[in-house]
């Protein structure tokens, strides 16, 4: 459910790292594509200082408790001292502190509120479709929120027929966006395998295969031998079958958003930031007065694409959007010799019984859990008191103890994790709606108010 770039799936990035020296990295990472910005905060730094990685975590909860007691350094924002810039910023694509646009429009056909991947994608699509006077307003900088720290998994798969079509359209866009805009997007397509370790899961895969006629997407059930050939680091003791999607992979959400922004500007959209919306006032003719510190704007319609700030925007128009901010964690390891020795990038792995995803990140691995409702950490204070002012590219304190059962399941399935060291533990906010599906479209009860929110 967090497979899509989000604001997540979402997830949150793929935090990346400094450029590789010639000859370093796997073949897929020597392609010139940007690497994820490295997040040197949270417990990753403490674990590295202790020399305690996943080998220490193998000591189960005692290892997690030792890590959890470490002091947490604060997270510097992108481009600030101590925070390495991403590869895209080194190539001249850095997100400036404010938009290069100096013009201001008094009227707009559509005003989009929120400069994450969803809002910028909407600006791109509307402008490309021919809509004039599309304006996007972002409170701080593009990708602030859930986008910048998303794990960025992309997949053709979805158990539902209609949403699978959206996944299909999205990946086809990502495949051509770099050529269209001239901006790299950091798109890797090593495929993905959902593994089945129970007969019931095998039956589910067979059922999904009966629905493949609805789509042009390639999808296959593969046996243990083929799975081991594609993912040689896997413990095959319990693996019965796999559902294989060749075109799946992962993308850098920051680079993707910058490419969509370039496309939106190319087709005439105006992206303004920092331009926080302070007031939304409906008029009798159905238009809106949108107030910002930079000035006011009359809009024929507004779209709330504000991510985990969507509740605050909704309250401006008298709506209580049912969105809950949840903490999502994922772990990035340092170089693993067995991974570095591979000749091709590993497919993304989804262990449905262990409830986690795992993929290659440079010469290491990245994995994150799908936590149960009982273990999930809800950011209650944000629900009652709102998102703290100024929050945008910060992270929460990591809590390995909460995801330990998933860590153990991942180590059992991919044994090289037991001797891997942790570089980063990323714990950032994503939003859930009641049915874990996004809310998209015109909102009942308020004229010309649209939403594109709740992208887990």
VEXDREN-2710 file (C-alpha; in Angstrom, 1 decimal):
% VEXDREN-2710
k/r/px/py/pz
1/UNK/0.0/0.0/0.0
2/UNK/3.0/2.3/0.3
3/UNK/4.4/1.1/-3.0
4/UNK/3.6/4.3/-4.8
5/UNK/5.8/7.3/-4.6
6/UNK/4.3/9.3/-1.8
7/UNK/4.1/11.0/-0.4
8/UNK/5.0/7.7/0.1
9/UNK/5.2/4.5/-0.1
10/UNK/5.5/7.0/1.3
11/UNK/9.0/6.3/0.9
12/UNK/10.6/8.9/1.9
13/UNK/13.5/8.7/0.3
14/UNK/15.5/7.2/-0.6
15/UNK/18.0/9.0/1.1
16/UNK/21.1/8.9/-1.1
17/UNK/24.8/9.5/-0.8
18/UNK/27.8/11.2/-2.2
19/UNK/28.9/10.4/-5.7
20/UNK/30.7/7.1/-6.3
21/UNK/34.3/7.0/-7.4
22/UNK/34.9/5.5/-10.8
23/UNK/34.2/1.8/-10.7
24/UNK/32.3/1.9/-7.4
25/UNK/28.8/0.6/-6.9
26/UNK/26.7/-2.0/-8.7
27/UNK/26.2/-1.7/-12.5
28/UNK/22.8/-0.2/-12.1
29/UNK/24.3/2.5/-9.8
30/UNK/27.1/3.4/-12.2
31/UNK/24.6/4.6/-14.8
32/UNK/24.9/8.2/-13.9
33/UNK/21.5/8.4/-12.2
34/UNK/21.3/10.4/-8.9
35/UNK/21.9/8.6/-5.6
36/UNK/19.5/9.1/-2.7
37/UNK/20.4/11.9/-0.3
38/UNK/22.0/10.3/2.8
39/UNK/20.3/10.9/6.1
40/UNK/22.9/11.0/8.8
41/UNK/20.4/11.5/11.7
42/UNK/18.5/9.3/14.0
43/UNK/19.8/6.0/15.4
44/UNK/21.8/5.3/12.3
45/UNK/24.5/7.6/13.4
46/UNK/24.5/6.2/16.9
47/UNK/24.6/2.6/15.7
48/UNK/27.6/3.5/13.5
49/UNK/29.4/5.1/16.4
50/UNK/28.9/2.0/18.5
51/UNK/29.9/-0.3/15.7
52/UNK/26.5/-1.9/16.2
53/UNK/24.7/-2.8/13.0
54/UNK/22.3/-5.7/12.2
55/UNK/24.7/-8.1/13.9
56/UNK/23.9/-6.3/17.1
57/UNK/20.2/-6.3/16.2
58/UNK/20.4/-10.1/16.0
59/UNK/20.6/-9.9/19.8
60/UNK/16.9/-9.2/19.5
61/UNK/15.4/-6.6/21.8
62/UNK/18.5/-6.1/23.9
63/UNK/20.3/-4.7/20.8
64/UNK/17.3/-2.5/20.1
65/UNK/17.3/-1.2/23.6
66/UNK/21.0/-0.3/23.5
67/UNK/20.4/1.6/20.3
68/UNK/17.3/3.3/21.5
69/UNK/19.2/4.8/24.5
70/UNK/21.6/6.8/22.3
71/UNK/21.3/10.6/22.0
72/UNK/19.8/11.7/18.7
73/UNK/21.6/14.4/16.6
74/UNK/19.3/16.9/14.9
75/UNK/18.7/16.5/11.2
76/UNK/20.1/19.3/9.1
77/UNK/17.9/20.4/6.2
78/UNK/18.8/19.8/2.6
79/UNK/21.7/22.1/1.5
80/UNK/22.5/23.2/5.0
81/UNK/26.0/22.6/6.6
82/UNK/26.5/18.9/7.4
83/UNK/23.9/17.6/4.9
84/UNK/25.4/16.3/1.7
85/UNK/23.6/17.5/-1.4
86/UNK/21.9/15.0/-3.7
87/UNK/23.4/14.1/-7.0
88/UNK/20.7/16.2/-8.8
89/UNK/21.7/19.3/-6.9
90/UNK/25.3/18.8/-8.0
91/UNK/24.1/18.6/-11.6
92/UNK/22.5/22.0/-11.4
93/UNK/19.0/20.8/-10.4
94/UNK/19.1/22.0/-6.8
95/UNK/15.7/23.1/-5.4
96/UNK/16.4/26.8/-4.6
97/UNK/15.3/28.2/-1.3
98/UNK/12.7/30.2/-3.2
99/UNK/11.2/29.8/-6.6
100/UNK/13.0/31.4/-9.5
101/UNK/9.6/32.8/-10.6
102/UNK/9.2/36.5/-9.7
103/UNK/5.8/37.1/-11.3
104/UNK/2.6/36.9/-9.4
105/UNK/-0.9/36.3/-10.8
106/UNK/-4.0/37.9/-9.5
107/UNK/-6.2/35.3/-11.2
108/UNK/-5.8/31.6/-11.7
109/UNK/-7.9/28.8/-13.2
110/UNK/-6.6/26.3/-10.7
111/UNK/-4.6/26.8/-7.5
112/UNK/-2.9/23.7/-6.2
113/UNK/-1.8/23.8/-2.5
114/UNK/1.2/21.6/-1.8
115/UNK/4.5/21.1/-3.6
116/UNK/5.1/17.4/-2.9
117/UNK/5.1/14.8/-5.6
118/UNK/1.3/14.7/-5.9
119/UNK/0.8/18.4/-6.1
120/UNK/3.6/18.9/-8.6
121/UNK/2.4/16.0/-10.7
122/UNK/-1.1/17.5/-10.8
123/UNK/0.4/20.9/-12.0
124/UNK/2.3/19.0/-14.7
125/UNK/-0.7/17.0/-15.9
126/UNK/-3.1/20.0/-16.0
127/UNK/-0.7/22.3/-17.7
128/UNK/0.3/19.6/-20.3
129/UNK/-3.4/18.9/-21.0
130/UNK/-3.8/22.6/-22.0
131/UNK/-5.2/24.3/-18.9
132/UNK/-4.1/27.9/-18.6
133/UNK/-3.2/29.7/-15.4
134/UNK/-2.3/26.7/-13.3
135/UNK/-0.6/27.9/-10.1
136/UNK/1.0/25.8/-7.4
137/UNK/1.6/27.3/-3.9
138/UNK/4.1/25.5/-1.6
139/UNK/4.7/26.7/2.0
140/UNK/8.4/26.1/2.1
141/UNK/10.2/24.2/-0.7
142/UNK/9.3/21.4/-3.2
143/UNK/9.3/17.9/-1.7
144/UNK/9.1/19.1/1.9
145/UNK/6.8/16.7/3.7
146/UNK/6.5/13.0/3.0
147/UNK/8.0/13.1/-0.5
148/UNK/11.6/13.8/0.4
149/UNK/12.0/10.7/2.7
150/UNK/9.8/8.3/0.7
151/UNK/11.2/4.8/-0.1
152/UNK/10.1/5.4/-3.7
153/UNK/8.9/1.9/-4.6
154/UNK/7.1/1.6/-7.9
155/UNK/5.0/-1.3/-9.0
156/UNK/2.6/-2.4/-11.7
157/UNK/0.9/-4.7/-9.2
158/UNK/-2.3/-3.9/-7.4
159/UNK/-4.9/-6.3/-6.2
160/UNK/-7.6/-4.1/-7.6
161/UNK/-8.2/-3.8/-11.3
162/UNK/-8.8/0.0/-11.5
163/UNK/-5.9/1.2/-9.3
164/UNK/-3.6/-1.2/-11.3
165/UNK/-4.3/1.0/-14.3
166/UNK/-3.1/4.1/-12.3
167/UNK/0.1/2.2/-11.4
168/UNK/0.5/1.3/-15.1
169/UNK/0.0/5.0/-16.3
170/UNK/2.5/6.2/-13.6
171/UNK/5.3/3.9/-14.5
172/UNK/4.9/4.6/-18.2
173/UNK/5.2/8.3/-17.4
174/UNK/8.3/7.8/-15.3
175/UNK/9.9/5.8/-18.2
176/UNK/9.7/8.8/-20.6
177/UNK/9.8/11.8/-18.2
178/UNK/13.6/12.2/-18.3
179/UNK/13.6/12.5/-22.1
180/UNK/10.6/14.9/-22.0
181/UNK/12.0/17.3/-19.4
182/UNK/15.8/16.8/-19.5
183/UNK/15.8/16.1/-15.8
184/UNK/17.1/12.8/-14.4
185/UNK/14.6/10.9/-12.3
186/UNK/16.7/8.1/-10.8
187/UNK/14.4/5.3/-12.1
188/UNK/15.5/1.7/-11.6
189/UNK/13.5/-1.2/-13.0
190/UNK/15.0/-4.5/-11.7
191/UNK/11.5/-6.0/-11.3
192/UNK/10.0/-7.2/-8.1
193/UNK/9.0/-10.6/-6.5
194/UNK/6.3/-11.1/-4.0
195/UNK/7.2/-14.3/-2.2
196/UNK/4.8/-16.9/-0.9
197/UNK/5.7/-19.1/2.0
198/UNK/2.2/-20.5/2.6
199/UNK/-0.2/-22.5/0.4
200/UNK/-2.9/-19.8/0.9
201/UNK/-0.6/-17.2/-0.4
202/UNK/0.2/-19.3/-3.5
203/UNK/-3.6/-19.6/-4.1
204/UNK/-3.8/-15.8/-3.9
205/UNK/-1.2/-15.5/-6.5
206/UNK/-3.0/-17.9/-8.8
207/UNK/-6.2/-15.8/-8.3
208/UNK/-4.3/-12.6/-9.3
209/UNK/-3.0/-14.4/-12.4
210/UNK/-6.6/-15.0/-13.6
211/UNK/-7.0/-11.2/-13.7
212/UNK/-4.0/-10.4/-15.8
213/UNK/-6.1/-10.3/-18.9
214/UNK/-7.4/-6.9/-17.9
215/UNK/-3.9/-5.4/-18.3
216/UNK/-1.0/-5.3/-20.7
217/UNK/1.4/-5.6/-17.8
218/UNK/3.7/-8.6/-17.6
219/UNK/3.1/-10.7/-14.5
220/UNK/4.1/-14.3/-13.8
221/UNK/4.1/-16.9/-11.1
222/UNK/7.7/-18.3/-10.8
223/UNK/9.0/-21.3/-8.8
224/UNK/11.7/-21.5/-6.2
225/UNK/14.5/-22.2/-8.7
226/UNK/13.8/-19.1/-10.7
227/UNK/13.4/-17.0/-7.6
228/UNK/16.8/-18.1/-6.3
229/UNK/18.4/-17.4/-9.7
230/UNK/17.0/-13.8/-9.6
231/UNK/17.6/-13.3/-5.9
232/UNK/20.6/-15.5/-4.9
233/UNK/20.9/-14.1/-1.4
234/UNK/17.5/-15.6/-0.4
235/UNK/17.0/-18.3/2.2
236/UNK/14.8/-20.7/0.2
237/UNK/13.7/-23.0/3.0
238/UNK/10.2/-21.7/3.2
239/UNK/9.7/-20.2/-0.3
240/UNK/7.0/-22.0/-2.3
241/UNK/6.5/-19.5/-5.2
242/UNK/6.7/-15.9/-6.2
243/UNK/4.6/-13.4/-8.1
244/UNK/7.0/-11.6/-10.5
245/UNK/6.5/-8.2/-12.1
246/UNK/9.4/-7.4/-14.5
247/UNK/8.8/-3.7/-14.8
248/UNK/8.7/-2.9/-11.1
249/UNK/11.4/-1.1/-9.3
250/UNK/12.1/2.2/-7.4
251/UNK/12.6/5.8/-8.2
252/UNK/14.1/8.8/-6.4
253/UNK/11.1/10.9/-5.3
254/UNK/13.1/14.1/-5.1
255/UNK/14.4/13.8/-8.6
256/UNK/11.0/12.7/-9.9
257/UNK/9.4/15.8/-8.4
258/UNK/12.0/18.1/-9.9
259/UNK/11.4/16.5/-13.3
260/UNK/7.6/17.0/-12.9
261/UNK/8.2/20.6/-11.9
262/UNK/10.4/21.2/-15.0
263/UNK/7.6/19.8/-17.1
264/UNK/4.9/21.8/-15.4
265/UNK/6.9/25.0/-16.0
266/UNK/7.5/23.9/-19.6
267/UNK/3.8/23.8/-20.2
268/UNK/3.1/27.1/-18.6
269/UNK/2.3/26.4/-14.9
270/UNK/3.5/28.8/-12.2
271/UNK/5.2/27.2/-9.1
272/UNK/5.6/29.6/-6.2
273/UNK/7.5/28.9/-3.0
274/UNK/7.8/29.8/-0.2
275/UNK/4.1/30.8/-0.4
276/UNK/2.2/29.4/2.5
277/UNK/-1.6/29.7/2.2
278/UNK/-3.0/31.6/5.2
279/UNK/-6.6/31.9/4.3
280/UNK/-9.2/30.4/1.8
281/UNK/-12.4/32.4/1.4
282/UNK/-15.2/31.3/-0.9
283/UNK/-17.1/33.8/-3.0
284/UNK/-20.7/33.8/-4.0
285/UNK/-19.9/33.1/-7.7
286/UNK/-18.0/29.9/-6.7
287/UNK/-14.5/31.3/-7.0
288/UNK/-12.0/31.5/-4.1
289/UNK/-9.8/34.2/-2.6
290/UNK/-6.5/32.6/-1.7
291/UNK/-4.3/34.6/0.7
292/UNK/-0.6/34.2/1.1
293/UNK/2.2/36.5/2.6
294/UNK/3.1/37.3/-1.0
295/UNK/-0.4/38.5/-1.9
296/UNK/-3.9/37.3/-2.7
297/UNK/-5.1/35.4/-5.8
298/UNK/-8.6/34.7/-7.2
299/UNK/-9.0/31.1/-8.2
300/UNK/-11.8/29.4/-10.1
301/UNK/-11.0/26.2/-8.1
302/UNK/-8.5/25.1/-5.5
303/UNK/-7.0/21.7/-5.0
304/UNK/-5.7/20.5/-1.5
305/UNK/-2.6/18.4/-2.2
306/UNK/-1.0/19.3/1.1
307/UNK/0.0/15.8/2.3
308/UNK/0.1/15.6/6.1
309/UNK/-0.8/19.3/6.2
310/UNK/-4.1/18.5/4.4
311/UNK/-6.1/18.6/7.6
312/UNK/-5.0/22.2/8.3
313/UNK/-6.0/23.3/4.8
314/UNK/-9.3/21.5/5.1
315/UNK/-10.1/23.4/8.4
316/UNK/-9.7/26.7/6.5
317/UNK/-12.8/25.7/4.5
318/UNK/-14.7/24.1/7.4
319/UNK/-13.9/20.5/6.6
320/UNK/-12.4/17.8/8.9
321/UNK/-10.5/15.5/6.6
322/UNK/-10.1/11.9/8.0
323/UNK/-6.4/11.7/7.7
324/UNK/-4.1/10.2/10.3
325/UNK/-0.3/10.8/10.4
326/UNK/1.7/7.7/11.0
327/UNK/5.4/7.1/11.6
328/UNK/7.0/4.8/8.9
329/UNK/10.5/3.5/9.4
330/UNK/13.0/1.9/7.1
331/UNK/16.6/0.9/7.5
332/UNK/19.6/1.3/5.1
333/UNK/22.7/-0.8/5.4
334/UNK/26.3/-0.1/4.5
335/UNK/28.0/-2.1/1.7
336/UNK/27.5/-5.8/1.9
337/UNK/30.2/-7.8/0.1
338/UNK/27.7/-10.3/-1.3
339/UNK/25.6/-7.5/-2.7
340/UNK/28.5/-5.7/-4.2
341/UNK/29.7/-8.9/-5.9
342/UNK/26.4/-9.2/-7.8
343/UNK/26.4/-8.7/-11.6
344/UNK/23.0/-7.1/-11.7
345/UNK/20.6/-5.2/-9.4
346/UNK/18.4/-7.4/-7.2
347/UNK/14.7/-7.3/-7.8
348/UNK/12.6/-5.6/-5.1
349/UNK/11.5/-8.3/-2.6
350/UNK/8.2/-8.3/-0.8
351/UNK/7.8/-10.8/2.0
352/UNK/4.1/-10.8/2.7
353/UNK/4.1/-13.0/5.8
354/UNK/7.0/-11.1/7.3
355/UNK/5.3/-7.9/6.2
356/UNK/8.2/-5.9/4.8
357/UNK/9.8/-4.8/1.6
358/UNK/13.5/-5.1/0.8
359/UNK/15.6/-3.8/-2.1
360/UNK/19.1/-3.0/-3.1
361/UNK/20.5/0.5/-2.3
362/UNK/23.8/1.0/-3.9
363/UNK/25.9/-1.9/-2.6
364/UNK/23.8/-2.4/0.5
365/UNK/20.1/-3.2/1.2
366/UNK/17.1/-1.1/2.3
367/UNK/14.2/-2.6/4.0
368/UNK/11.1/-1.3/5.8
369/UNK/8.1/-2.9/7.5
370/UNK/4.4/-2.7/7.1
371/UNK/3.5/-2.5/10.8
372/UNK/0.3/-4.0/12.3
373/UNK/-2.3/-1.6/13.6
374/UNK/-1.3/-2.6/17.2
375/UNK/2.3/-1.7/16.6
376/UNK/1.8/1.3/14.4
377/UNK/2.9/4.7/15.9
378/UNK/0.2/7.4/15.3
379/UNK/1.4/11.0/15.7
380/UNK/-1.5/11.8/18.0
381/UNK/-0.3/15.3/18.8
382/UNK/-0.6/16.3/15.1
383/UNK/-4.3/15.2/15.1
384/UNK/-5.2/17.2/18.1
385/UNK/-2.9/20.2/17.8
386/UNK/-1.8/20.3/14.1
387/UNK/1.6/19.9/12.5
388/UNK/4.2/21.9/14.3
389/UNK/5.0/25.2/12.5
390/UNK/8.2/24.9/10.4
391/UNK/8.1/21.0/10.2
392/UNK/9.0/19.9/6.8
393/UNK/12.3/17.9/6.3
394/UNK/12.7/16.6/9.8
395/UNK/12.5/13.0/11.1
396/UNK/11.1/11.4/14.2
397/UNK/13.2/9.5/16.7
398/UNK/13.7/5.9/15.5
399/UNK/12.3/3.0/17.4
400/UNK/13.9/-0.3/16.4
401/UNK/12.1/-2.2/19.2
402/UNK/8.8/-1.5/17.5
403/UNK/9.8/-3.1/14.2
404/UNK/12.0/-5.9/15.7
405/UNK/9.8/-8.7/14.6
406/UNK/10.1/-7.5/11.0
407/UNK/13.8/-7.1/11.3
408/UNK/14.0/-10.7/12.5
409/UNK/11.9/-11.9/9.6
410/UNK/14.1/-10.1/7.1
411/UNK/17.3/-11.5/8.6
412/UNK/15.8/-15.0/8.4
413/UNK/14.8/-14.6/4.7
414/UNK/18.0/-12.7/3.7
415/UNK/20.8/-14.0/6.0
416/UNK/23.4/-11.5/4.8
417/UNK/21.5/-8.9/6.8
418/UNK/22.7/-10.5/10.0
419/UNK/26.2/-9.2/9.5
420/UNK/25.3/-5.9/7.8
421/UNK/25.9/-2.6/9.5
422/UNK/23.3/0.1/9.6
423/UNK/24.0/3.5/7.9
424/UNK/20.6/5.1/8.4
425/UNK/17.3/4.5/10.1
426/UNK/14.7/6.8/8.6
427/UNK/11.5/7.5/10.5
428/UNK/9.2/10.0/8.8
429/UNK/5.5/10.8/8.6
430/UNK/3.0/9.4/6.1
431/UNK/-0.8/9.8/6.1
432/UNK/-3.5/7.1/6.2
433/UNK/-7.1/7.5/5.3
434/UNK/-9.7/5.2/6.8
435/UNK/-9.6/2.7/3.9
436/UNK/-5.9/3.3/3.2
437/UNK/-6.8/4.7/-0.3
438/UNK/-6.2/8.3/-1.4
439/UNK/-9.0/10.8/-1.5
440/UNK/-9.1/12.3/-5.0
441/UNK/-11.6/14.5/-6.7
442/UNK/-14.2/17.3/-6.0
443/UNK/-15.3/17.4/-2.4
444/UNK/-19.0/17.3/-1.6
445/UNK/-20.5/20.3/0.2
446/UNK/-17.9/22.9/-0.9
447/UNK/-18.0/24.4/-4.4
448/UNK/-14.9/24.1/-6.5
449/UNK/-12.8/22.6/-3.7
450/UNK/-10.9/19.5/-4.8
451/UNK/-8.6/17.1/-2.9
452/UNK/-5.7/14.8/-3.8
453/UNK/-4.7/13.7/-0.3
454/UNK/-4.2/10.6/1.8
455/UNK/-1.5/8.9/-0.3
456/UNK/0.0/6.4/2.2
END
